[in-house]
Amino acid sequence: MTMNNKEFTSELAERLGYTIKDTAELIGSLLSDMVQELEEGNVIAVQGFGSFEVKKKAERISISKQRMLVPPKLVLSYRPSNTLKDKFK
């Protein structure tokens, strides 16, 4: 089952006893702050869930039909916590 944003917000609002509007604002604020921290190069660690960080992939040469230079880029990395990994074993 896939839970979309509206379903997630409704479920969280019900569990917390908040309105859907307040919960949506809370989620939006949380995500905005997370993005800002990641843009500043900080690692975000959520206890029992995992950590997020932006890593730089180095420049490399791709060889398919022809050799191409692939420029360096930033990628978002997520590493689940051991607690979360254990729940899915």
TAFENTA-V400442 format. One record per residue. N is the residue number from 1. SS is DSSP state (H for helix, E for strand, - for the rest). PHI is phi in radians with two decimals (* if undefined). D_FIRST is the distance of its C-alpha to the first C-alpha in Angstrom with 1 decimal. Layout:
# TAFENTA-V400442
N;SS;PHI;D_FIRST / N;SS;PHI;D_FIRST
This chain:
# TAFENTA-V400442
1;-;*;0.0 / 2;-;-1.84;3.8 / 3;-;-1.85;6.5 / 4;-;-1.47;9.8 / 5;H;-1.04;13.2 / 6;H;-1.11;14.3 / 7;H;-1.13;11.5 / 8;H;-1.08;12.2 / 9;H;-1.08;15.9 / 10;H;-1.10;15.9 / 11;H;-1.10;14.3 / 12;H;-1.14;16.8 / 13;H;-1.04;19.6 / 14;H;-1.13;19.3 / 15;H;-1.15;19.3 / 16;H;-1.53;22.3 / 17;-;1.37;24.1 / 18;-;-1.79;24.5 / 19;-;-1.33;24.3 / 20;H;-1.10;21.5 / 21;H;-1.08;24.3 / 22;H;-1.10;25.4 / 23;H;-1.15;22.0 / 24;H;-1.08;21.4 / 25;H;-1.14;24.9 / 26;H;-1.09;24.3 / 27;H;-1.10;21.2 / 28;H;-1.05;23.3 / 29;H;-1.14;26.3 / 30;H;-1.05;24.5 / 31;H;-1.15;23.1 / 32;H;-1.08;26.5 / 33;H;-1.14;28.3 / 34;H;-1.11;26.2 / 35;H;-1.06;26.9 / 36;H;-1.07;30.5 / 37;H;-1.10;30.8 / 38;H;-1.15;29.3 / 39;H;-1.09;31.7 / 40;-;-1.44;34.5 / 41;-;1.54;33.7 / 42;-;-1.50;32.5 / 43;-;-1.65;30.0 / 44;E;-1.92;27.4 / 45;E;-1.98;26.7 / 46;E;-1.92;24.2 / 47;-;-0.97;25.2 / 48;-;1.41;22.6 / 49;-;-2.08;20.2 / 50;E;2.65;22.1 / 51;E;-2.29;24.4 / 52;E;-2.08;24.4 / 53;E;-2.72;27.5 / 54;E;-1.72;28.9 / 55;E;-2.03;30.7 / 56;E;-1.74;33.3 / 57;E;-1.53;33.0 / 58;-;-1.25;36.6 / 59;-;-1.10;38.2 / 60;E;-2.60;38.1 / 61;E;-1.85;39.4 / 62;E;-1.71;37.0 / 63;E;-2.05;38.5 / 64;-;-2.19;37.1 / 65;-;-1.28;39.6 / 66;-;-2.51;41.5 / 67;E;-1.39;41.7 / 68;E;-2.32;40.0 / 69;E;-1.54;40.1 / 70;E;-1.72;36.7 / 71;-;-1.20;37.4 / 72;-;-1.15;36.1 / 73;E;-2.64;33.0 / 74;E;-1.68;30.9 / 75;E;-2.30;27.4 / 76;E;-1.46;24.9 / 77;E;-2.08;24.3 / 78;E;-2.18;21.8 / 79;E;-2.18;22.7 / 80;E;-1.17;20.6 / 81;-;-1.27;22.8 / 82;H;-1.11;24.0 / 83;H;-1.05;22.5 / 84;H;-1.18;18.9 / 85;H;-1.03;19.7 / 86;H;-1.12;21.0 / 87;H;-1.20;17.9 / 88;-;-1.82;16.0 / 89;-;-1.41;19.1
